[in-house]
Amino acid sequence: MSLLESRLSEKIEATMEARSLETEDPAASRKSFADELAKAIVEEIKMITIIATAPSGGGPVTITKIE
């Protein structure tokens, strides 16, 4: 699966919306937002597909496509 800017944007917006409703502990809200943002970014990075080739006898890998 490829990295989708729109999917990441939706996750960030949902996280921001959820945190905007919190009013009691700003420090905890910031920490929660940072944790959820980091998780969303890592999830998207893990969805990246890298296509590469290498010589059959060994040698350097050539990345042909990143999605």
C-alpha angles and dihedrals in degrees: 000000000000132000111266120199091200093054091050091046090053091051091050092048092049090050092049091048093051092048093046089067092058114094107156105071116023093182092053090046092053091048092049091048092050092048094049092044091051090048092051092050093048091048090054093047090052089057093060114114118212118194116198141165132210133187113266092238093051131266139122121345118236116210107219101176141007118196 
